[in-house]
């Protein structure tokens, strides 16, 4: 994922959610709708989350130091994980609490045109934000399905924004349904039910984000395609004859560490082996530009006996 594409989607979502949050709180104040209040908190949480993603992206660009020799690329994963926690606690749990309270103590909705008007405006704004995120994601997901893209993306920003925008759109529809039923029946319980559904939705999305981001924080290998390109680039058929074993690790979305033991022909002097390693590193970087840290250990390949395998 290009950094510019991710930033564009984040900024679009930040602007949309900021405007929507203000409108929702105004509507909640005039109408007394619990769904609108929950949606207002949801939008504030989303806007704060987009701010966190921008901060994480900026901090990840810091130059490597002696204390952090591989740089700060994984800060993007840390801030994405914080986003999941904020969405779970501030957005989801608050909405669940508010929904239960309004079901127990229903409140008649006043000035119906406020919540309905704001919800229609919010849906239009969220569609704009969601469309931007989809457009940016389509440029990098290739032939992957949407679930595959969310599960395998190494850059967390677009999956986070996509799921947040999807949750926001579904939440708005639930809020509109809750408000509509409350107005049609005169029973404020439906407003509380809509709020509770919003809370369950947000908690579910937050859990999915947390699980996916946790995997990135623990450290994921390069994709199968990246590993295949690197393996093909290492072997030159002359000095380097095969890859004995290799491990890769994402230091950040666009930074890959490669560590491999490679087989060189017996009888080569140290200078020849050194030249072969330099050439192999150059081929790796050409085949996989995100391979930034490369460590190759030369060895003589020996066929293992069946008992050793």
FENNOR-V190345 format. One line per field, one symbol per residue. ss: DSSP state (H for helix, E for strand, - for the rest). psi: psi as a letter, one per 20 degrees, with the letter a starting at -180 (. if undefined). burial: # if it has 24 or more other ideal C-beta (glycine too) atoms within 12 Angstrom, else .. A space follows every 10 residues. Layout:
# FENNOR-V190345
ss=???
psi=???
burial=???
This chain:
# FENNOR-V190345
ss=--HHHHHHHH HHHHHHHHHH HHHHHHHHHH H--HHHHHHH HHHHHHHHHH HHHHHHHHH- ---------- ----HHHHHH HHHHHHHHHH HHHHHHHHHH HHHH------ -HHHHHHHHH HHHHHHHHHH HHHHHHHHHH H----HHHHH HH---HHHHH HHHHHHHHHH HHHHHHHHHH HHHHH---HH HHHHHHHHHH HHHHHHHHHH HHHHHHHH-- ---HHHHHHH HHHH-----E EEEEEEEEEE EE--EEEEEE EEEE-----H HHHHHHHHHH HHHHHHH--- EEEEEEEEE- ---------
psi=pqhhgghghg gghggghggg gghghghhhh hjphghgghg gghgggghgh gghggghghi iqqqrhhmhj akhihhhghh hhghgghggg gghghgghgg ghhhmqpppq mhhgggghhg ghggghgggh ggggghhhii icjqrghggh hiphoigghg gghghghggh hhggghgggg hghhijoihh ghgggghggg ghgggggggg gghghhhhoq rrrhgggghg ghhgpiifgo hrogqqqqpo irhkpppppq pqpqqqiqrh gggghggghg gghghhhnhi ngopopoqrp pppqqhhi.
burial=#.#.###### ########## #.###.##.. ########## ########## #######..# .........# ########## ########## #########. .##..##.#. .#.###.##. ###.###### ####.##..# #.......## .######### ########## ########## ###....### ########## ######.### .##.###..# ###..##.## #.####..## .###.##### ########## .###...... ..#..##.## #.##..##.# ####.#.#.. .........
